[in-house]
Amino acid sequence: MSTDRRPGHRSDHQRGHRSPARSSRSVGLRHVLTHLITPLLMCIGMGLAYLGAFANPAPHHLPVAVVGSGRSAQLLAQSINDKADGALEVRTVGDRSAAVDLLKHQEIFGAYVGNAHGEKGASGGAGTAAGSGAQGATRGVRTPGGADSAGASRGRHGVGGTAGPTRPAPELLVATAGSDTSATVVQKVFTPIAAQQGAPLKVTDVVPTAEDDPTGQGIFFLLVAISIGSYASVAVIGGAGAVLPLRLRAVLALGTSLVVGLIGTAFAGPVFHLVDHGLAGLAGMAWLYSAGILLIGTGLHTFLRRWTTLGVMVLFVMLNFTSSGGIFRPEMQNGFFAALHSFWNGAGFVEGTRSHVYFDGFGLSGHLWTLVWWLVAGLVTVGAAALVERRRRTAEAEAVANAAAVAAAAVRATVPEPAPAASAERGGGAAGARPDDRRAAVAAAERGVEEEMEEVVGV
């Protein structure tokens, strides 16, 4: 019989060893699967944001102008408007200098100056070419297109005679510093018009970008660098600094934002020469932008805990980069991202930098106020977090006190009433139990902070 029992005994013994191992693996697997939720949500969010904003750019009410006050200019503008079906908004301006002013104020993104002797064919050919060009524009930057007119006259020169070999070439005025992609779309719209006049289109850039930033998109990638430095610092301040008072964490956030802003300014200036003047103003805007992100993220950590990284990525990557206007201006995006562009902090930084560096500060105050309001939002978030943390500390102190009281009551209920001397000794022991309880609570809190730090930074 002993030989029959031994196998069963060994089997029970082996199962006893296997069960804790399986339980440990199960807990570990569940822990990993739970943490995989965050990167999967990031994948979904980034796909929706970037593809939704950049996958199919097309003009929506993109403002352009035809230079001239004569009938041919009005017919050309009206023809393009009719055929564009909302893709373009074409106006006429009296002369070239007025068009340049509108470009420098970013009220239009292209101005077509026709030749001086093209009146004869203007009305006859406007319909066909304008229709093909407008249809090409509605398909976005990938499809070349233009509007059509056999001959548009420049209003300031009046109506000329028949086209001749000495007529000046038609000219397109653009401002690539405002948006290189918008300038490209405008060029595709008006190139066929010049072709109808039998002359190559002359493109004049009235507000060019810095020599080392030919596309003007360096400002967008500067935004990316500052944003990553800012929201990544949130994970460190919120995780490793969770044991610090919130006031000290806020000071760390402001100090870190200053360092991030200076690093971004160094990239823009002496390192890559994206900006050739106005570095002091750029540094101020970089600090405002970074400080808003860091304060908002530091405050949100109190509420979101391990989901803080995902939260700041939604705010300052998914919605921020896509609406900043650094790649496509809002006129080239759908209504959702175009609406965000009017008040999001990334748009405030990109447009503020453009205004400060290239457009003589026109509209700069509005962009600065956008950054200031995001900084105020960060201060409000930190203030709300301070109130919540104060209540939590009060509740934790009460819980520790209640636990000590319950433990003391349990001891009194289970231990017989001792002699007075023994009672005094036990009283001292009970009093000494409270620090032990508090130390245990602190140790538990520290373990929770370490786990949270691992989760946040590991993402």
Disulfide bonds with the S-S distance in Angstrom:
none
